[in-house]
């Protein structure tokens, strides 16, 4: 079995997936990244507005 891939979520992804930042670190998810691999949340980053200032930030997962 492979080790989980470390990832960082933004605040919005942590809120949607786990109900907030505090509950996200250490949690594991299965994603389509690299053939359905398991990832482990190692941190939570601030939200970034990528579609302009009028659009709310969406969930993001940052891979290494």
Secondary structure, DSSP 4 states (H G I P E B T S, - for coil): -PPPEEEEEEHHHHHHHHSSSTTTTT-EEE-STTTT-EEEEEEEE-----S-TTSPPPP-EEE-
